[in-house]
Amino acid sequence: MANLPPSLSVGPSFGAPSPPPPPPSSSSAAANAAANAAATAAAGGRDRKMVSAEQLVLDLCDPELRENALLDLSKKREIFQDLAPLLWHSFGTVAALLQEIVSIYPSLSPPTLSPVASNRVCNALALLQCVASHPDTRIPFLNAHIPLYLYPFLNTTSKTRPFEYLRLTSLGVIGALVKVDDSEVIGFLLQTEIIPLCLRTMEMGSELSKTVATFIVQKILLDDIGLRYICATAERFFAVATVLAQMVQALAEQPSARLLKHIIRCYLRLTENARACAALNSCLPTVLKDGTFNSFLQDDHVTRRWLQQLLHNMTVAGMAGGSSHAGGMGVGPAGMGGGSSHGGMGGGGPHAGLDHLMGL
């Protein structure tokens, strides 16, 4: 013991209690008290928020209290931690949300949905979006086939504000599912009518609805399963390409940077399938090839680079196919008939990750 350094030496009474520490100074005692009070207040605030969230979730099961609970939860869903598991696992809550959704089906056709009813069901959809975006509830949400309850809303054509708000909020739920790259999500959606429903919105929706619907199609295409699915038949490919072309033509007159970005990314991904790339030589809009959007994309380096890569890929495909190409852009026509070059398109390039995720 005598040879131990002072810091490790043992005192004469090994089992005796250590002497009490010196009393803290008044300033350090005050600082400790303030820190403890702040920590207690923060914990109390979190507890109060959780109690508030739990009470509001319970209120969802009471038809008399449900409307206010929907409104409060949808407004505060960002500040309630773990709201999604609470919604999913609490008794009767998801059934109450589905009841809100199903209750407005009769208002879809003929289109008689009121603004008040639209706002109420959209609050329910906002809570479902919370469940769809949470990693612990996303797959159970899919396995229960909850997205299918939203498809009648995406199938509407009325352009009134209540219906447009309804479509946009429904698309937000699907967008939350695809925002995280997950082939299981894409595989589920491809077994449903999500692509035709998105194409319909891309044709007739508002700019924001078109943007979200195009984002969903983009995320499907960026998955290898989705690219193979869309390029498996000429009908599927040309259904997507035709709607994309229509939107590009409209953007030439009334540009939208965000929408154009997603459209160009869709086209670029399609060029990673050899037969789809060859087909695009005949149906890519001229305005994407003649510099119409050059000034508009001047400060958007990412989208401009995507467009350059798109045209380069088509140039390479045109040269390989022996098609003519003007100005070194590889945009010469290719056969669009029902020949073997388009029938049964399949295969796909390597998965291309998406750096830019749209904020839904």
C-alpha angles and dihedrals in degrees: 000000000000091000095054116108113255092254091059101036120118121229123237094261103053094177097041118110118260117255114264116264117255114270113266120251118259092252095052091045090054091048092050091048091050092049092049091048091050092049091048091049092049092049090046090051091052091048092050091049091050092047089049092050092047091050092049091049089052089050089059089073092055110080090206093055100031100093094056091042091053091050095047095045094047090051095046101034092111093058097045108088116220092004091146096061089043091054094044099046101037114101116265097353100114090043089054091051091049089049089058090051097047092045093071097048091099089058093059098073115057089024104244101139111145124216091245093052091044092053092049096051091043089058088055090048090051089059091049088052088055089054092045093053098048115096093221096051104031098089096040086050089055095043089056088054091231093154090066090068088064098052096085087061091053090050093062122106104192111121096203117123097253091055094042090052089048093052093045094051091047090051088051090062092052090043090055089055096052097039090085111061104246123150090202090062092047091047091053094048093049089059088061135057095264097124097053089044092051091047090054091054091046088057101046111011131102119274092264094048090048089051094052093044091050090048089055092050089047092053090048090051092048090062113080090228091054095047092051091047096052093043095044093092134024090233093059094044096049092044089060096038093050094053091045090052092050091053093048091053090051092048091055086069099034110021125207115187096202095048093045090052092057093044093052090048089053091051092047092052091049089057088064087073108074098217093042089051091052090049092051089062086074101039109032108118114256092229089068090055105040100059097258091139098039096105091040091054095041094111097032100084095173096054092042090053090049091052092049090050090048092054091044092053090050091049090055091047091048093051092048090051095046094240121149118255129193125214093005091285099115095228100133118137122273127194114279097185126115092269127136093271090073106024113101097001110194144153126063144214126255117298111273114210119223114233095184114064117189114239105242 
